[in-house]
Amino acid sequence: MRSQSLPADTVKAEAVLGPIDADVNLLQQLLSQLSAGGQPGAPPRDELLRRVEAQLEEMPGRIQALQGLQQEYGDLARELEQVRNLLSHLERELRRWLPGGDADGIAGLKRLCQELLEQVRLLWIPWTINQRDLAPLRVGTPFDFLQEYQQELSTELERDIRPGVLHRLKRDRNLWGWVDEEGGIIYRAAPGARRKLASLALVFGLPLLGLIAYITLAPAFQPPGAGWNSWAVGVNYLIFFSGYVVHIVKKSLEGAKDPLMGDILIWIHVRETPLAWLGVSAWVVWAGMGMFGFFPDLGLFRQVSTSTAITAFTAGISVDSLAATALKQYQRKISAQAQVLQGRIAGGTGV
């Protein structure tokens, strides 16, 4: 288990779970050697049984430490109790088996060891990943769980429990991230609900700010005789915004892979930066459709009708592709204006 740069409470938990993991892992190896039956170079059977007995004598102290940890961490009481019950069961089975140490009981003890190790590691990895791996990252930053935990997940045991760890991380409400189970990627998320709501305000509020700007600025950009009015601009922009919202929800449903609204909200939260830029793209598209005339005259700034409503809604849903077209038009217009400006400057200076 990795332990660098962990906070004090997590180090305390590792001080309990770490020795249990090491003891049970060693016990499993001793049982495997006993079942192999005196291979060349292996310790004598009596020596192996003495080592098993030494591990057994450590168990009461480990169980007591688990009980103390369980009382301190109430949110994980059920998982810690499950580990404690398995360790107590393993202790009882070992005491029953040790007087004779017959080969028939080894297989059952090894299964108990493996089940206990699975539970310890299923508990440990989600517990530490917040503080050590996710806390230093910015919201939305991907963390490659499978790559970073390659060493921990390299043995046959860890390969077996890998899907369980990812599934538990996915369902853990206290995890500071959103889990892509298929790719093994965790995207950093804020632990509190307030920060997630701020992401929603950013993603959906940014385009709404454009409503005020366009209603205010439209008269200044209106060509002579265009007949623009603030009512048409406002209503059509709200219809355009509704299409934009549908576009975001559609993307989140495709990305979240989970119909639960909570998962969708977290997906939007961890992708707040690219989605915020999409909101800026909405500004660009709307300005291109009205103020700067980069698209054919669609009547969006003059009237409200079924035709303009369909056009505005469609533009909102297609904001990605339309933004690329509008940006190309902006670039051409700016280049043309730059050439005119350079000509005027050159003419004025006599160059």
C-alpha distance (Angstrom), angle and dihedral (degrees) to the residues before:
residue distance angle dihedral
M1 . . .
R2 3.79 . .
S3 3.80 115.3 .
Q4 3.80 108.8 168.6
S5 3.80 119.2 130.5
L6 3.80 95.8 4.5
P7 3.83 122.7 151.4
A8 3.79 119.4 -110.3
D9 3.81 97.3 -100.1
T10 3.80 92.0 51.0
V11 3.81 91.8 47.2
K12 3.81 87.5 53.4
A13 3.78 90.0 53.2
E14 3.79 90.7 49.1
A15 3.81 89.6 51.8
V16 3.81 87.0 63.4
L17 3.79 102.9 34.8
G18 3.81 96.9 37.6
P19 3.83 96.1 63.1
I20 3.80 91.2 44.3
D21 3.80 89.8 53.4
A22 3.82 91.7 47.7
D23 3.84 94.5 45.0
V24 3.80 95.3 48.4
N25 3.79 91.6 44.5
L26 3.82 90.2 52.9
L27 3.81 91.0 45.6
Q28 3.79 89.9 53.3
Q29 3.82 90.1 52.5
L30 3.81 91.8 49.3
L31 3.79 90.9 50.6
S32 3.81 90.1 49.9
Q33 3.80 90.1 52.8
L34 3.79 90.6 49.3
S35 3.78 91.9 50.5
A36 3.82 90.5 49.1
G37 3.80 88.6 63.3
G38 3.81 113.1 -135.8
Q39 3.78 105.1 -34.8
P40 3.84 117.4 -173.7
G41 3.80 111.0 -75.2
A42 3.80 93.9 12.7
P43 3.84 119.9 127.2
P44 3.81 117.1 -98.0
R45 3.79 117.5 -88.4
D46 3.82 92.8 -111.5
E47 3.81 90.6 53.7
L48 3.81 91.5 50.3
L49 3.82 90.7 49.9
R50 3.81 90.4 50.6
R51 3.82 89.3 53.0
V52 3.80 90.7 49.3
E53 3.80 89.1 50.8
A54 3.81 89.9 50.5
Q55 3.81 89.9 54.1
L56 3.78 89.6 48.4
E57 3.81 91.8 55.0
E58 3.84 89.5 57.0
M59 3.79 93.6 56.5
P60 3.84 101.2 80.2
G61 3.80 90.0 56.6
R62 3.83 91.4 47.7
I63 3.81 90.6 50.1
Q64 3.79 91.6 50.4
A65 3.81 91.4 49.3
L66 3.81 90.0 50.7
Q67 3.79 90.3 52.6
G68 3.81 90.4 53.6
L69 3.80 90.9 48.5
Q70 3.79 90.3 49.0
Q71 3.81 91.2 55.6
E72 3.81 91.4 49.0
Y73 3.81 98.1 47.2
G74 3.78 104.4 46.6
D75 3.81 94.1 169.4
L76 3.81 89.4 64.2
A77 3.80 96.7 36.6
R78 3.81 94.6 117.0
E79 3.82 94.3 51.0
L80 3.81 92.7 44.9
E81 3.80 90.8 48.0
Q82 3.80 89.7 52.9
V83 3.81 90.5 53.1
R84 3.81 91.0 46.4
N85 3.82 92.5 50.0
L86 3.81 91.6 49.4
L87 3.81 91.5 49.1
S88 3.82 90.9 48.6
H89 3.80 90.1 49.1
L90 3.81 90.9 49.8
E91 3.80 89.9 50.3
R92 3.81 92.3 52.4
E93 3.80 92.8 47.3
L94 3.81 91.7 48.9
R95 3.81 92.4 51.0
R96 3.80 89.5 49.7
W97 3.82 91.9 47.8
L98 3.80 102.4 41.0
P99 3.81 102.4 74.5
G100 3.78 90.4 67.6
G101 3.78 102.7 14.0
D102 3.80 90.9 -154.6
A103 3.79 119.3 -174.3
D104 3.80 93.6 -125.5
G105 3.81 93.1 70.3
I106 3.81 96.9 49.4
A107 3.80 96.6 82.6
G108 3.81 92.5 55.5
L109 3.80 92.0 47.7
K110 3.79 91.3 50.6
R111 3.81 90.5 52.0
L112 3.79 89.5 51.5
C113 3.81 90.2 50.6
Q114 3.77 92.1 50.7
E115 3.80 92.8 48.3
L116 3.80 90.5 49.9
L117 3.80 92.6 49.1
E118 3.79 90.4 50.2
Q119 3.78 91.9 52.9
V120 3.80 93.5 46.5
R121 3.81 92.5 51.5
L122 3.78 94.4 41.5
L123 3.79 85.6 56.1
W124 3.78 97.8 40.5
I125 3.79 103.9 49.3
P126 3.82 97.7 52.9
W127 3.80 89.5 43.3
T128 3.79 95.6 57.8
I129 3.79 102.2 32.0
N130 3.81 94.4 79.4
Q131 3.78 96.5 54.9
R132 3.78 100.7 36.1
D133 3.79 105.7 32.7
L134 3.80 111.2 18.7
A135 3.81 103.4 34.7
P136 3.85 95.6 71.4
L137 3.83 93.2 50.2
R138 3.79 128.4 91.5
V139 3.81 119.8 -117.7
G140 3.78 110.8 -78.8
T141 3.82 95.6 19.8
P142 3.83 110.8 137.1
F143 3.80 118.7 -125.2
D144 3.81 115.1 -161.0
F145 3.78 99.7 -139.7
L146 3.81 96.8 -179.5
Q147 3.80 92.7 48.8
E148 3.82 96.3 44.6
Y149 3.80 92.7 44.9
Q150 3.78 94.1 42.7
Q151 3.79 92.1 117.9
E152 3.82 93.2 49.5
L153 3.81 91.6 45.8
S154 3.79 97.7 43.8
T155 3.81 100.6 96.4
E156 3.78 126.0 78.5
L157 3.81 90.3 -106.7
E158 3.79 94.0 54.3
R159 3.80 92.2 44.8
D160 3.78 87.5 55.7
I161 3.81 94.4 50.8
R162 3.85 96.0 39.7
P163 3.85 94.4 95.7
G164 3.79 89.4 47.1
V165 3.81 92.6 52.1
L166 3.80 92.5 49.6
H167 3.80 92.0 46.2
R168 3.78 91.5 49.8
L169 3.80 91.4 47.6
K170 3.81 88.7 50.7
R171 3.80 91.8 53.9
D172 3.81 96.6 39.4
R173 3.81 107.1 110.9
N174 3.81 89.9 -164.7
L175 3.81 94.4 57.1
W176 3.81 113.6 114.9
G177 3.77 92.6 -137.5
W178 3.79 150.5 45.7
V179 3.83 114.8 -105.6
D180 3.78 126.4 -138.9
E181 3.81 98.1 -160.3
E182 3.80 94.4 -170.6
G183 3.79 95.5 53.6
G184 3.80 97.9 31.1
I185 3.82 90.6 -126.1
I186 3.81 124.9 140.4
Y187 3.80 117.5 -159.7
R188 3.78 113.7 -150.9
A189 3.81 114.4 -110.3
A190 3.79 132.3 177.9
P191 3.83 115.1 -101.6
G192 3.81 96.3 -134.0
A193 3.80 130.6 72.2
R194 3.81 92.2 -132.6
R195 3.79 93.0 64.7
K196 3.81 91.5 48.8
L197 3.80 90.5 51.6
A198 3.79 88.3 51.3
S199 3.81 88.3 57.8
L200 3.79 90.4 53.5
A201 3.79 90.2 49.3
L202 3.80 90.0 51.4
V203 3.80 96.9 46.1
F204 3.81 96.0 45.5
G205 3.79 99.8 25.2
L206 3.79 96.5 54.6
P207 3.82 94.5 65.5
L208 3.81 90.3 44.3
L209 3.80 90.0 58.9
G210 3.79 85.6 64.0
L211 3.81 89.1 64.9
I212 3.80 91.5 66.1
A213 3.80 92.0 42.9
Y214 3.80 95.1 50.5
I215 3.80 95.0 45.2
T216 3.81 88.7 50.4
L217 3.79 98.9 42.0
A218 3.82 101.4 35.4
P219 3.84 94.4 87.4
A220 3.80 91.0 54.2
F221 3.83 92.3 54.6
Q222 3.79 96.5 40.0
P223 3.81 112.9 123.2
P224 3.81 115.9 -132.4
G225 3.79 110.6 -76.7
A226 3.81 94.3 5.2
G227 3.80 93.2 128.7
W228 3.80 97.1 -144.5
N229 3.80 118.5 170.1
S230 3.79 133.2 -170.6
W231 3.84 93.1 -125.7
A232 3.81 93.0 59.6
V233 3.80 91.8 43.4
G234 3.81 92.2 50.3
V235 3.80 98.8 44.7
N236 3.79 95.6 43.4
Y237 3.79 91.1 46.1
L238 3.82 90.6 53.5
I239 3.81 88.9 51.4
F240 3.81 88.4 48.3
F241 3.82 88.8 49.8
S242 3.82 91.3 51.6
G243 3.81 88.5 55.8
Y244 3.80 88.7 49.6
V245 3.84 90.0 52.7
V246 3.80 90.9 50.7
H247 3.81 88.3 50.0
I248 3.84 91.8 53.6
V249 3.81 93.3 45.7
K250 3.81 90.4 49.0
K251 3.80 91.4 51.5
S252 3.79 91.3 47.4
L253 3.82 92.7 49.9
E254 3.80 89.5 52.0
G255 3.80 92.9 45.8
A256 3.79 101.3 40.0
K257 3.84 94.9 56.6
D258 3.78 86.0 -157.0
P259 3.80 125.9 87.3
L260 3.80 92.9 -148.2
M261 3.80 111.0 115.8
G262 3.81 90.8 -137.6
D263 3.78 90.3 60.4
I264 3.81 91.6 48.4
L265 3.80 91.7 51.6
I266 3.79 91.4 51.1
W267 3.80 90.2 47.9
I268 3.81 89.8 55.0
H269 3.80 89.9 46.0
V270 3.80 96.2 53.6
R271 3.80 90.7 47.2
E272 3.77 96.4 45.8
T273 3.81 95.0 123.4
P274 3.84 98.8 55.7
L275 3.80 89.9 38.8
A276 3.81 90.6 51.5
W277 3.80 88.6 53.9
L278 3.79 87.0 50.8
G279 3.80 86.8 57.1
V280 3.79 89.4 54.4
S281 3.81 87.6 49.8
A282 3.80 87.5 56.7
W283 3.81 88.6 58.8
V284 3.79 90.1 50.9
V285 3.80 93.4 49.4
W286 3.79 94.5 48.1
A287 3.80 93.3 47.5
G288 3.79 89.6 48.7
M289 3.79 91.5 52.3
G290 3.80 93.7 51.9
M291 3.76 123.7 5.6
F292 3.77 101.0 38.8
G293 3.80 100.2 29.8
F294 3.78 96.7 -132.9
F295 3.81 89.6 146.1
P296 3.83 128.4 45.2
D297 3.82 114.8 -78.2
L298 3.80 102.8 -78.7
G299 3.80 97.8 176.1
L300 3.81 92.3 -124.0
F301 3.81 93.0 132.6
R302 3.83 95.3 45.1
Q303 3.79 110.0 44.5
V304 3.79 147.1 6.2
S305 3.79 115.5 -126.9
T306 3.77 141.8 136.1
S307 3.79 89.3 -90.9
T308 3.82 94.9 51.7
A309 3.82 91.0 44.1
I310 3.81 92.1 54.5
T311 3.80 90.8 44.9
A312 3.81 93.5 49.4
F313 3.81 94.0 46.0
T314 3.81 92.2 47.5
A315 3.80 90.6 49.4
G316 3.81 90.3 52.2
I317 3.80 92.5 52.2
S318 3.82 91.2 46.2
V319 3.80 96.1 44.4
D320 3.84 93.2 127.0
S321 3.79 97.0 58.7
L322 3.80 95.3 35.7
A323 3.81 91.2 51.6
A324 3.80 90.5 58.4
T325 3.82 90.6 51.8
A326 3.80 92.8 46.0
L327 3.81 92.6 49.5
K328 3.81 90.6 53.3
Q329 3.80 88.9 51.7
Y330 3.80 90.7 48.5
Q331 3.79 90.5 51.7
R332 3.81 92.5 50.3
K333 3.78 92.6 48.1
I334 3.79 93.2 47.2
S335 3.81 90.9 48.6
A336 3.81 90.6 50.7
Q337 3.79 91.9 48.2
A338 3.80 90.4 47.5
Q339 3.80 90.9 54.7
V340 3.82 91.0 50.0
L341 3.80 90.3 49.1
Q342 3.79 92.3 48.9
G343 3.80 89.7 50.5
R344 3.78 92.2 51.7
I345 3.78 92.2 48.0
A346 3.79 91.3 47.7
G347 3.81 91.3 48.8
G348 3.79 93.2 47.4
T349 3.79 93.5 51.8
G350 3.75 94.1 44.6
V351 3.73 94.3 -116.7
